[in-house]
Amino acid sequence: MNNVINFPSDYGFKVLFNLPKDKVIAMCKSAEDDFDIEISDGHGIAYVRATGKTTAAGRIKKVFPSAEIVETTPI
């Protein structure tokens, strides 16, 4: 009998977010934050691999603390 449970972490999510206008934006990205980001005119889209919607949105908030998460959808 095996007592190890493997939780999948390879789900893809598309996170839409807004950045504050007329402010300096803090970006705290490290090597573990491996995801694609597209930013245009204060709006952003990130493609994140995570275990759930909340985790995906949290990863964006970690990198852009002042971002407003608009929507998180599975891809």
C-alpha positions in Angstrom: 0.0 0.0 0.0 1.3 3.4 -0.9 0.6 6.4 1.4 1.9 9.1 -0.9 -0.6 11.2 -2.7 0.6 13.1 -5.8 -1.3 16.3 -6.4 -1.2 17.5 -10.0 0.4 20.9 -10.4 0.3 21.1 -14.2 -3.0 22.8 -14.7 -2.9 25.9 -16.9 -4.7 29.1 -16.0 -5.1 32.4 -17.8 -5.2 35.3 -15.3 -6.4 38.7 -16.4 -5.3 41.6 -14.2 -5.1 45.4 -14.1 -2.2 47.5 -13.0 -2.6 50.8 -11.2 -2.4 53.9 -13.4 0.0 56.8 -12.8 2.0 54.8 -10.3 5.4 53.1 -10.2 4.8 49.4 -10.4 6.7 47.0 -8.1 7.6 43.7 -9.8 8.9 40.9 -7.5 9.7 38.1 -9.9 12.1 35.3 -9.1 13.2 32.1 -10.8 10.3 30.1 -9.3 7.8 32.5 -10.9 8.1 30.8 -14.3 5.1 32.0 -16.4 4.4 34.1 -19.4 3.1 37.7 -19.0 1.7 40.1 -21.5 1.2 43.7 -20.4 -0.3 46.5 -22.5 -1.8 49.8 -21.5 -2.2 48.9 -17.8 -3.8 45.6 -18.4 -2.1 42.2 -18.2 -2.6 38.6 -19.1 -0.5 35.8 -17.4 -0.4 32.2 -18.3 0.3 30.3 -15.1 0.7 26.6 -14.2 -0.8 26.0 -10.7 -3.0 23.6 -8.8 -6.1 25.9 -8.7 -7.5 29.3 -9.5 -6.6 30.8 -6.2 -3.0 29.7 -6.4 -2.7 31.0 -9.9 -4.1 34.5 -8.9 -1.9 34.5 -5.8 1.2 33.9 -7.9 0.3 37.1 -9.9 -0.3 39.1 -6.7 3.1 37.9 -5.4 4.8 39.3 -8.5 2.6 42.4 -8.9 1.4 43.3 -5.3 -0.6 46.3 -6.5 -2.4 44.4 -9.3 -6.2 43.9 -9.3 -7.1 40.4 -10.4 -10.0 40.6 -12.9 -10.5 36.9 -13.8 -8.8 33.5 -13.6 -9.9 30.9 -16.1 -8.6 27.4 -16.8 -6.9 26.8 -20.2 
